[in-house]
Each structure stands twice: as structure tokens, then as C-alpha cells.
Amino acid sequence: MNPLTFIILSAGLDSLKELRGAISAREETRLLVAGDDAEQVYPEIARLKPNAVVVTLGANAEAGLKFVERVAAECPRTAIICASRDASPDLILRSLRAGARDFLRLPVNPEEFATVIARTAEFCAAQVEPAKKRGRAVCVFSSKGGCGTSFIATNLAAATDASTVLVDLNLQAGDLSLFLGVEPKYSIADLVESRERVDDTLLKGYLAPHSANLSLLAAPREADLADEIEPEHVFEIIEILRERFDYVVIDPQHTFDSITLAALDQCDEIVLVLTLDIPAIRSTQRTLQIFDRLGYPRHKVRIVVNRWSKQIELDIKTVERFLGERVVGYVQSDYNTAVNSINLGQPLVESDPSSRISAEIREIAASVTGAVAPSSVTEPRRTLWQSIFGRAVGKTNNEGLNARIGKAKAPAAI
């Protein structure tokens, strides 16, 4: 069943964060857009046609109720949910008369929210308009450069065995075209400019085909073109691609800027890549803390270790305990094999499908796409000395991690 899609209009930041977290925490719901300006949010409702719109009613309830009346009149297939910390009978009655189908008291009560979601699903099921195709969006991310996210993203996209588009969201310095051996004529900047009139034919012209199943939406060739791309454009482009592809694999920048956050918000899965060195582990822990503050549920995040080697003395279980999350995949360190595939302009899963790295990436892809459960991914085999002295090594590594990294503090509020 396709997830229920939501748009939020909230003048209060606290209410916005609370509702965003409640929607993101459920597997059957997806947040498309959230904002505090009715004039900016309404065009997104008209274009994206979400299943539901949540409108918070604060001190200026009249403005919110007028917005509800407008949406109810012009978007009758969209369920409207009013939310407020004032749950007086008078306000509830006025919201229902304005056109809301439900009322949600703030702060959010999980049981009450589940009931509202169930009623919204019943309303949407009764609509006769056929549901649009909605492919899965996967973001391959690391807040630390040099972890090999572009290599992982390219090979995951090539390993899905379904219609897939790879999106280069490193707008200033993207080079995924080299990984795929293509020469794009257009970029995401061109698609953004034409997004209001895009159709299947026009979209196909903006993409660089690599194979029958895989195409690339390239980063701008000129860095200054990236300045014209806004977060709301990223929302729109991802939605356009999801309607036409089974998978949208995104390779963003290594920062929590507004463009990257717009992509992360949209994704069904986040493949969080790290290498087994102290800076990368600490960066990953901080990233998980930021994800928690953004309201991303942990089931949305899949941790993958890249460039794993038997010579690395850090014990995987120790790293997992430090991060508070298990690792779902490992990609061995084989510099020559990886670089050769990049120089050939061909993903390794295609140029050398029998290699160990290719097999490991296919396992990760199967886990992300749901072909296998994450628990079926096995830990890499230990060396003989690690097996014999495993307990001593684990204790030493655990003490070393805590001593060298310490308890990483969350960065300043975003």
C-alpha cells in the first residue's frame, strides 16, 4: 500500500517539529512539504495533491480557518486535519464547519494520532482517483567527506535491477557522470527551470541514460547555476522522479544545508556510510543525533561500513555499541578494483559482477529495497588472532573508542 502523504502549514516552530516528527515516525505516512507561509504552501498542495493537509491553529485562528476553507473548496480529495493546543469545543466545531475532516490536539497523543491516521486512510481509500506511482527514494549520505558515498550510491543504483534514476545533488562539485561514463547535456538546473511544464518526453531529454534501467540526473556543469536551486525545487524534482521511476538514489553533499535536508526529508531510506576510523565514527554519531532531532525514525537509517579490512583493529560490535545502531552492510577495501571501475566509467557491479565487493553491494541493495531483511546481512569474517583474542581486543577497542572520541556533543541547533 502506498504511504499517506502529508503537507503541514504551521506558524509555530515547536508545533511544526512535533507534527513533523509524528509523521516521520510512522512507516505508513510521508511528509512532502512543511512551511509557515500559506501563500507558499498552497501552490504545493495544488500541485502535489497530498492525501492530507495538517493546519495548526494558533493565536490567529481566523487566518488558519480561512486557509482550511480555501483548501476544502479547491482540493476536495485532500483530507484536512486541524491541530491546536486549544482543544475547546468551540474551536473544534469551527474547524469542522470550515471543512476540516478531523481535529488533533497538541501535544500529539500517539493513540489519538493513530486514530486520525486511520480515519484519513479510510477517507483516501474512498476516493476514486487512481493513485500515482510513487517510487522509493534512497539517500546515500555521510557528513564526513572521503567515505566513498559516490561509489556506494552509483553501485547501489546499478544493483537495484529496476527502473532507477541517480541524482547528483552535490551541486557545486558533482562528478557522478564519471562513475557512469556518460556525458550529460543537461542537469538538474535545467529540470528545475522547466519543472512546471515537464512531461515524460521532456524529462527523458534532461536525463543521461547509462543502461536500460539506469539514468543520471547530473549536477550543474557551472557552479554558479547551483545558486538558483532552492530546497522547494528539490522537493518538486524528487516528486517528479518518484512518479516515473521505481527507485530514486540521491548522492548529496556532506553538509546539513537546506538542499541536503530537503532530500533527506523526502527519502524512505538513508544509507549512512562510514569508514572505521575515529573521525568518521564520531561524525556518524553526531549525524545520528541530528537525525534524532530532525525526527527521522531509526528504521529509516541503514549504516554501512565502507573500505572494511581485516587489518583494522576496531571491533565492529564495539562500534555498534558506541553508535547505538547495528551495521547492516560491509564493503571490503580494494582500492585498485574500485578505482579501475571508476576509470572505466562503469559501476563495479557491472564491470566485475563476480567480485566480492559487488556481492556485498548487491546484499546491501537487497536489504535497502526490501528483497531481504537487514538481519540477514552477516558480519565480515574475523581473522584467526581476532577469534582467539576476541574478548581482549573488544575490551581494548571499547576503552579506546570512549577515551579517544568521548561522548560527542550534539552540534548547535540547525
N, C-alpha and C positions, 0 to 999 in steps of 0.2 A: 504494500500500500504506500502511495506517495505521502510524504510528510505534509502536515498542515503548515502553510506559510503565513507569516505574520509581518505586519508593519506597525511600529509604535510611534505615536505622537505624544510626547511628554515634555512639559515645560520645566519639570523638576529633575535635576540630575540624579538624585537619590532614587526617585521612582523609576527613572529610566534604567539605571543599573539593576535595580531589583527585578523589574519585568524582563529585562534582557537576560539576566541570569536564570530566571524561572523558565523561560522559553528554551534557552540553550541547553538546559539540564535534561530535557526530555528528548528521547530519540524520535518521537513522532511529530515533533514541532521544529520549525526552522524560521529564524529571523532573517528577513530580507533587508529591511531598512529601518533605521530608528533616527528620530530627529525631534527638534523642538520648535520648528518653524512650519506652521500649517501650509503656507504658500509653497514651500519647497517639498513638503511631504505629499501633498495631494497629487501632483503630477506623477509621482512614483506609484501611488495607489491605482491611478487610472491606467498606467502603462503595465505594471507588473501583475495587477489583478490578484492580490493575495487572498487567501481563504478568510483571513480575519484582520481587522484593524483594532488595536488597543489604544484608546484615547483616555489619558488621565485628566481628571477634573480637579483643579486646584482652587486657588483663591478666586481666579477669574473663570468661574464655571460656565458663564454665559458664552464665552468665546468657544469653549470646548463643545458645548451643546450645539452651537451653530455649525461647527465643523461636522459633528455627527449627523445633523440634518442634511448637510450637503452630500456626504458620502452615502447615506442611506438612499437619497433620491437619485444619485447618478451612478452608484455602483451597487445595485440591489443584490447581486450574487455574493457580495462580501459581507461576512458577519462582523458586526461592530460590538466591541466589548468596552464598556466604560469602567474605569478604575479610579478609586479615590480613597483617601484616608477618612473622608467624611461619608459614612455609610448611612446617613439619615434616610428615613423612608421618603421624604420629600425629594431628595436628590436622585434616589434610585428611580422613583416614578417619573421625574422629569427626563432622565436619560432614556428610559424606555419609550416615552412619548416622542422623544426626538428621533428615535429609530434604532437605538441600541437593542441588541438581542440578549445581552447579558450584562451583569454588573459584578465587578471583582473588588473585594475590599483589600485595602493595603494597610499593613504589610501583607504580602501574599501568604495565604494559608495553603500548604500543599494539597490537602484534601479538597478544599474548595476550588483550587486551580484545576485539579484533575477533573472535577465535575464540569467546570466551564469548558475545558478542552473536549470532553466527551460530547457535550451539547453542541459545540461548534462543529465537531466531526459529523454529527447527525445532520446538522443543517447543510453542510457542504455535500454530504452524500446524496441529499435530495435534489441538488442542482443538476440540471440536465446537460449543461455544457461539458463536453469531454475534457478530461484533464490533459494538460500539456505534458509532453515528455520532459523529464527532469533528471538529467544525468548526475552522477556523483562527482563532487569537487574534492580534490585531494591536494593539499598544500605540503610541499617538502621544504622544511624550514630549519634554520639554525641561526641563533642570534650571534654566533661567532663565525667569522669567515674562515675558509680553509678546511672545512669539514667534508667537502665533496658533495654538497647538496645538488649542484647542477648535474653531476654524473649520476647520482641516485635518481633524480627526477626524470632525466632523459631515459634511463633504462627501465624505470617503473612504467613510464608511459608506453614504451615499446613492448612491455611484457604483459599488458592488460588483455590482449587478444580480443579487443572490441574497438568500436569507433572512439578515438581519443584525440583530444587536442592538447598540446603542450603550450602553456602560456609563459612567456618570458617576461616576468614582472620586475626584473632588475632594470628599471627604466633608464638608468644612467650608463650602465656598462654591461648590458646583457649580451651574451655570446652563445646562446643555445643553438644558433644556426650552424656553428662549427661542430657541435656534437652530433648534429643530424646530417651534415653535409649538404645543406640547402642554401640557396641564395635568395632570401625573401625580397620581393619587390615592394611590399607594403609592411606596415607594422601596426601595433595596437593604437598608435596615434591616429592613423588613417581610419581605423574602425571606429574610434571614439568620435571622430569628426562626422562620420556618416551613420551613427548609431540609430538616429530617428527614422531612417528610411531603409535600414538593412533588410535584405531578404536572403534566401538561400544562395542565389546566384552571386549576389554582391559579397556575401560573407566568404564564399568559396574563393573569390578572387583575392581577398585580403590574407588568406592563409597560404603557407608554403607547404605543399604536400611532401611527405617523406616516403610514405608507403600507402597501401590501400586503406589501412586502419589509422594511420598516424599523420597528423598535420601540426604545423607550428604557427602560433601567433607570436611574431617576433617583437623584440623591444625596438624602440625608435633608433634609427641609424644615427641621428643627430641628437646629442644630449639635451639641447635646449627645447626640443619638442616635448620632452617629458614634463616640462613645467606647465603644459596646457592640460595635463591629465589630472583630474580630481578624484577623490575617493568615491563619489557617487557615480562617476563614469566606470570605475572598476566594478561596482555592484551591477550596473547595467550590462556590461560586457560579459561578465560571468553568467548572468541570467540568460543572455542570448545564446551563449555557447552551451549551457546545460540543456537548452531546449532542442539542441541539434546533435549532441554527442553523448555517448554513454559515460565517458569519463573526461573530466577537465583536470589536468595535472598542472599545478602552478608552482613556479620557481621564483619566489620573491626576493627582495633584498634582505640583508642580515640585520635589519633595524626594525624597531616598532614605530615606524612612521605611519601616517594616516593611510597611505596607499597599501602598505602591508597589512594593517589592521582590517581594512575593508575586505581584503582577500581572505584573511584568517576567519573573519566573521562568517563568510559565506561557505566555508569548507565543511564537508561531512567528516573528513579525516585530516589530521595534521600528522605528517611523518616528521618527527623531531630527530634530527641527525646529530650525532656527536662522535668524537674520537676519544680514545681512552687516554687523555692527558688531563692534567689538573685544570688548566684554563677552560677547556671545553666542558668538563664535568661541572665546574662551578657555573659557567654560563648556562648550561642546561637546567641546573637547579633554579637559577634566577628566572629563566624562561617559564618554567612550570609555575613558579609563584605568580608571575604576571598573568599567565593563563587563568589561574585560580581567581585573581582579582577581576579579570575580564568576564568571568562567569562561564568559561569553557569547561564542560564536563571532562573528567579524566578519560572516559571511554572514547572520547574524540581524538585522543593523543596516542600515537604509536611511536615508541622510542626505538631507534635503530642505531647500532654501533657500526661505523664505517672504519675501514682500514684496521680491522682486528688482526692481531698477530699473536702467535704462541709466545713470542718473546716479551710481550707486555706483561708486567708482573701484577698489574692491578686486577684483582679478582672481580668478576662480573657480579657476583652476588653482593659483594661489598658496595659496588657502585649502585646497584639496585636499591639496597637499603638506604644509602645516602640520599638518593633521588626520591625514594618513596614510590617508585614505579618500576615495573618489570620491563626488561628489554625484549622486544618481540622479534628482532632480527639482527643478524650479524653479516657483514660483508668483509671478506678477507682482504688483507693488504697485499696487493700485487700491482705495484706501480707500473711495470713495463706493459702488462696486459691492458690495464686501464688506459694508459697514455696512447698505446697503439690504436685502440678503438676510437679514441678522440681524434687522433691524427687521420684515421681513415674516414672520419665523418660518419660513423655508423655505431649505433648502440651496441655494447658488448653482447647483449642477449641475442643480437642478430649476427654479429661478426664472428662470435665464438660461443655458440649456444651450449656447447658441451663443457665449458669451463666451470670451475667451482663457483666463481663469482656470479655467473649467470644463473646457476641453480639457486644460489642464495637470494638473488634479487627476485627470481620468479616466486620463491616461497613468500617473500615479503609482499609482493604484488597480490598473491593469492589471499594472504591474510587481510590486506587493506580492502580488497574488493569483495571479501566475504566468501571466497571459494573454500577457504579453510579457516578454522578458528585460530586465534592468536596463540592459544595454548599448545598447538601442535608444532610450533617453531621451537627447535631444540637448541640448547646451548652448545657452542663450539666445544670440540673435544679438548680435554686438558692434556698437557704434556705429562710424561711419567713422573718427573720430580714434583709437579703440582699435585698429582694424585697422592703421592707418598706423603708430602708435607703440606697437604691442603689446609689443614686446620691452622698450622703455624703461619702459613702465608696469608690466609684470610684475616687472622687477627692482626698481623703486622700491617696489612694494607688498610684495614679499617682504622687503625690508630693513625696511620699516615695520612689518610684522607681527612679525618677530622682535625688533625694537627695542622695540615698544610692549607686546607680550604677553610676550615672553621665553619661556623654557621652563617651562610651567606644571607645578608640582609636584603629585603626587597628594595628595589630602586624607588626613587621618588615617584609620586603619583603621575600617571600618564594624563 
